[in-house]
């Protein structure tokens, strides 16, 4: 999905073409903080490493759709099937591999069937391969936020039932012996806004800030994201954003990540003292 960023009357805008062509103003956002009240974190890629899980489910979808059990993605595919909505990922693959575009919903159903099958195997401890892991430094990062009294919100374009399994596994691996929802100050998933208006639309971050974290001042919070769509969603919503790319999203456009691109991930955010209060 292409997005066009442009300047008009000294203000910056972006056009998001799906599901309908929408023009958003990109508000100014702080590059430093005199006082910080909250940090909002994306789940897949920024909090957890679930790319192996997502890619395996998508690979199995394509293997079934093409009738090729041995199917493997080309290197160029990865930047187009990581960091956006499932629908946009599948649309890309349907076009790329000359599948029937009229059967898009059918292919998406196959993907979710495979994805949920793998998730339930993980929950039941039936998987030998590790397909879900916390990103490096997540434990100390969350502990620092808690110690400093900074609220933390978890924002995901996944469904809530998917996040429940993923985050339970992450907390198990971190040896954090509490339910993840009681640990975070707010959790919001795709169910609450609908897939049509997921990232790069700002809905998830606006609702997290206003309804879950009860923030009054957008200049006292920032967002951590790993993809172009996520950074756009954060900035359109009016928040500062830090990018934490991984090997599959390092080629994404992070022009609007006004707090910088943290190639060292969460530990680098701590080192830079972005929320020293």
N, C-alpha and C positions, 0 to 999 in steps of 0.2 A: 504494500500500500504506500503510495507516494504522498508526501506532505510538502507543502510549499510555504517557506518562511519568507516574509517580505516586510519592508519598512514603509510606512505611510504617515505623513505628518509627524515625523520623529517618534512614531510609536511602532512597535514590532507586533506583527500578526502571524498566525499560522492558519492554513486551510487544511482541515482534515476531511477527506472525501467520503468516508463511510460512517454510518449507513446512509447519511445524506450529507451533501457538501456543507460543511460548517466552518465559519470563520471565527477564530478566537483571538482576542487580544492577549498578548503575553505581558503581564504586569511586571513592573520592576520588583526585584527581590533582593534582600540584603546579602552582602558577601561576608559579613561578620555579625556577631551577636553580642550585645551588651547584656542581654538576659535571654536564656533559652528555657522554654517550658516543655517542648515536646520534639521528639524525633519520630517520623513515620517511615516504616521500612517495607519495601516490597518483599514478597515471600520468595518465589522461585528465582534463584540467581543472586539475590541480595542477602537473604537470610538462610536459604537452603540451596544445596546443589541438587536439583531434581532433573537436570538436563538429561542424564542417562535414562531416567524413567520416561520422560516425555518423548525422547528420541526413539527409544525402543518401542513404545506404544505406536508412534507414528510409522516406524519402520514396518511393524507388523501389519498396520493398516495398508501400507503400500504393497507389501508382499501379497496380501490377500486380493487387493484391488487389481494388481497386475498379473496375478497367478504365478508369481516368482518368489518362492520361499527364500531364495538366496539374496533377495533385494538388499542393496546397500545404497545410501545416499552418496551423491557426489559432493566434493568439498565445497563447491559454490552454493549448495543448498542450505548450508547451516545458518548463514546470516539471514535467510528468509523464513526459517522455521523455528527461530528462537526469539522471544521477547515481544511477540504480538499476540493477538487473540487466536484461539484454536481455529476459528473460521477462516481467518486470513492466512494462517499457515497452510490449511488444507486447500484453500483456493489456489495458493501458489503451486502446490504439488500437483493439483489437478491440471493446471495449465502447463506446468513444466514437463509432465510426463504424459500429456495428451489423453487424459481421461475425460469421461463425459461430464461436462460442467453441469448438465441437468441432474446429475446424480450426486451433487455436492452433499446434500443432507445424509444420503446413504453412507458416503465415505466418512463423514463426521461421526455418524453412529458407530461405524466400525472402530474408529479411533477411540471413542469413549468406552466401548466394550472392552477393548484391549487394555486401555489405561486403568479402568476400574478393576479388571481382573488382576493386573499386576499389583495394584494398591492393596487389594484384599489379601493377596498372597503375602505381601509385606507385613500387613497387620497380623496375619495368622502365623508369622514366622516360618513361611514356607519357601522363602526366597533365599538362595545361597549367595547370589550377587548382591552387592550393596549398591542400590540405585538411589538412595536418599541419604544425604549427609549434611550436617551444618556447614556453612561456609567457614573458612579459617578465621579464627578470632571471635566468633559469635559469642561464646560464653563470657569472656572478659568484657566484650563490648556491652552486652546487656547488663552485666553486673555493674559496670561503671555508670550506666544510665540510672540504674536503680539507686546506687549509692549517692548520686548527686540529686536525687529527687526529680529527675526529668521523666516525663511521661513518654511511653513508647507505644506506638500503634502499629499493628500488622495489617498490611493492605495487599490483597491478592486478587488477581483476575481468575483464580480457580474457584470452583464451587466450594461451599462451606464443608460439605462432607469429604471432599478431597483434602482440604486444608487440615481437617481434624486428624486424618491418618498421617499426613506428611509431618505435621508439627508434633504429634505424639512420638513419632520415630525420632525426630530431631532432639526433642527433650530427653528421650531415652538415651540417645548417644551422648548428650551433654551431661547426663546424670543429674538432671534437674528434676527433683521428685515432687513436682506440682503439675496440675493441669495447665496447659499453655494459655488457655483463655483467662485463667485467674492470675497468670503472671503478667500478661499484657494489660495495658490500660484501655485498649480498644482493639477489636478485630473486625474487619469488614471483608466480605468476599463478593464474588460476582453475583450471587443470588440477590443481593440488595439493590443492584442497579440494572441488571439485565445485560446480556452479552453485547447487544448493539451499541451500548455506550460505555464499554470498558476502555482502558487506556488505548489510545492517547487522549481520549476524552477525560475531563477532570473530575467526573462524578465521584469516583471512589475516594479521592483525596479531600474533596469538599465535604462529603458526608462524614468521613472519618474525623476531620478537624472539628466540624460543627456539632455533630451528633454524638460522637464517641468520646472525644477528648475535651469537648467544650472550650475550644480555644477562642479567645477574643481578639487576638492580634496575630496575624499571619507572619509578622516579622519576628516572632519568637519561636519559630519552628522551622525545621527543614526536612527534606525527603532524601532517602537513599534508594537509588534505582540502578539497574544494570543494563537497561535497554533504551533506545531512542524513544519508543512509545511511552515508557514510564517517565522519562525525564520531561517529555512534552506534557504529560498529564499533570505532573507536579507543578511545572512552571505556569501552565494555563490556569491552574487552580490558585496561583498567587504565591507559591512557596519557593524558597531557595532549594537547590537540588545539588547533590553530590553523586557522581557516577562511580560505580564500582564494577567495571567490566570484567568479564571472565573470558576464557579462550574462545567461546562461541559468539560473544558480543563485542569483542575488541574492535571489530570493524564498523560498529554502529556509529552514528553521528551523535556526538555529545556536545555540540556547539552550545546548547542551552544549559548545560550543567554549570551554573555560575559559581558553584563552590569548588569546582575543579573535577578532574578525572583522577580517582584514587586507584592507581594501578596496584597498589599494595593492599587494596581492600579495606575492610573494617579496621585493622591495626593502623593503617595510615591515617584514618580519620581521627583516631585517638592521638596519634603522634602530632597531628596538626592542631590539636586543641580547638576544633571547631565549636565545641560546646563547653569551653572553659568558663565556668561561672562561679 
